[in-house]
């Protein structure tokens, strides 16, 4: 039995945004099928056909280096890294994976140029396995 609070029925949210819905298990996709209006996904391979039919699929262009650099700079700015270290992280990740999440991981840990070199190599070797 599922209990739903009364105020949920009268004050239902207007939007339910799910990032990377393609990573959801099929049974969970079925659960949200009737609630969904918008979602993001890195690809549509793992989405059920009924779920895909609910959306108008728009493929976005990959980031340019300038966009990647600016987004990374903003995301790791709260780490108070030296500008050189932040730039090194961005350049190194752009050359390896182009995954902004890697920039955030390294930005949370690195404090020096040596840290960046070590962490980038470590993350890259783990992804290659």
C-alpha positions as CSV (number, residue, x, y, z in Angstrom):
1,X,0.0,0.0,0.0
2,X,1.2,3.5,-0.9
3,X,0.2,6.4,1.3
4,X,0.1,9.7,-0.4
5,X,-0.2,12.8,1.8
6,X,-3.4,14.8,1.1
7,X,-1.6,18.0,0.5
8,X,0.5,16.3,-2.2
9,X,-2.7,15.7,-4.2
10,X,-3.9,19.3,-3.9
11,X,-0.4,20.9,-4.2
12,X,1.2,18.6,-6.8
13,X,4.5,19.9,-8.3
14,X,4.2,21.3,-11.8
15,X,7.5,20.0,-12.9
16,X,9.5,16.9,-12.2
17,X,13.0,17.2,-13.7
18,X,15.1,14.0,-13.9
19,X,18.7,14.3,-15.0
20,X,20.2,11.3,-16.8
21,X,17.0,9.3,-16.9
22,X,18.8,6.8,-19.1
23,X,20.6,5.5,-16.0
24,X,17.3,4.6,-14.3
25,X,16.3,1.0,-14.0
26,X,13.5,0.0,-16.4
27,X,11.1,-0.6,-13.5
28,X,11.8,2.9,-12.3
29,X,11.2,4.3,-15.8
30,X,7.8,2.7,-15.8
31,X,7.0,4.3,-12.4
32,X,7.7,7.9,-13.7
33,X,6.4,7.3,-17.2
34,X,3.1,9.1,-16.6
35,X,4.6,11.9,-14.6
36,X,7.3,13.0,-17.0
37,X,7.3,16.0,-19.3
38,X,11.0,16.9,-19.4
39,X,14.2,14.9,-18.9
40,X,17.8,14.9,-19.8
41,X,19.8,11.9,-21.0
42,X,23.3,11.3,-22.3
43,X,21.8,8.8,-24.7
44,X,18.5,7.2,-25.4
45,X,19.7,3.6,-25.8
46,X,18.5,2.5,-22.3
47,X,15.1,4.2,-22.4
48,X,12.1,2.1,-22.9
49,X,10.1,2.7,-26.2
50,X,7.0,3.9,-24.3
51,X,9.1,6.4,-22.3
52,X,10.9,7.7,-25.5
53,X,7.5,8.2,-27.2
54,X,6.6,10.8,-24.5
55,X,9.4,13.1,-25.5
56,X,10.4,15.3,-28.3
57,X,14.1,14.4,-28.5
58,X,16.6,17.2,-29.0
59,X,20.3,16.4,-29.4
60,X,22.6,19.2,-28.2
61,X,25.9,20.0,-29.7
62,X,28.9,19.1,-27.6
63,X,30.6,21.9,-25.6
64,X,33.2,24.0,-27.3
65,X,36.4,24.4,-25.4
66,X,35.4,27.9,-24.4
67,X,32.1,26.8,-23.1
68,X,33.7,23.9,-21.2
69,X,36.3,26.3,-19.8
70,X,33.7,28.8,-18.6
71,X,31.4,26.1,-17.0
72,X,34.3,24.5,-15.3
73,X,35.6,27.8,-14.0
74,X,32.2,28.6,-12.5
75,X,31.8,25.2,-11.0
76,X,35.1,25.1,-9.2
77,X,35.4,28.8,-8.4
78,X,34.1,28.1,-4.8
79,X,37.2,26.0,-4.2
80,X,39.4,29.2,-4.2
81,X,42.0,27.6,-6.5
82,X,44.7,29.6,-8.0
83,X,43.8,30.6,-11.5
84,X,46.7,28.5,-12.9
85,X,45.5,25.4,-11.1
86,X,41.9,25.8,-12.3
87,X,43.2,26.4,-15.9
88,X,45.4,23.3,-15.7
89,X,42.5,21.2,-14.5
90,X,40.3,22.4,-17.4
91,X,43.0,21.8,-20.0
92,X,43.9,18.4,-18.8
93,X,40.4,17.1,-18.6
94,X,39.5,18.6,-21.9
95,X,42.4,16.7,-23.4
96,X,41.4,13.4,-21.7
97,X,37.7,12.9,-21.1
98,X,35.9,16.3,-21.6
99,X,33.8,15.3,-18.6
100,X,33.0,18.3,-16.4
101,X,32.4,16.0,-13.5
102,X,36.1,15.0,-13.6
103,X,37.0,18.7,-13.3
104,X,34.8,19.0,-10.2
105,X,36.3,15.9,-8.6
106,X,39.8,17.1,-9.2
107,X,38.9,20.7,-8.2
108,X,37.6,19.4,-4.9
109,X,41.0,17.8,-4.1
110,X,43.8,19.5,-5.9
111,X,45.7,22.4,-4.4
112,X,48.7,22.6,-6.6
113,X,50.0,21.8,-10.2
114,X,51.5,18.6,-8.9
115,X,48.2,17.5,-7.4
116,X,46.5,18.1,-10.7
117,X,49.0,16.1,-12.7
118,X,48.8,13.2,-10.2
119,X,45.0,13.2,-10.0
120,X,44.4,13.6,-13.7
121,X,46.7,10.6,-14.4
122,X,45.0,8.6,-11.7
123,X,41.4,9.3,-12.9
124,X,42.4,8.6,-16.5
125,X,44.0,5.3,-15.6
126,X,40.9,4.3,-13.7
127,X,38.6,5.1,-16.6
128,X,40.7,3.2,-19.0
129,X,40.2,-0.1,-17.0
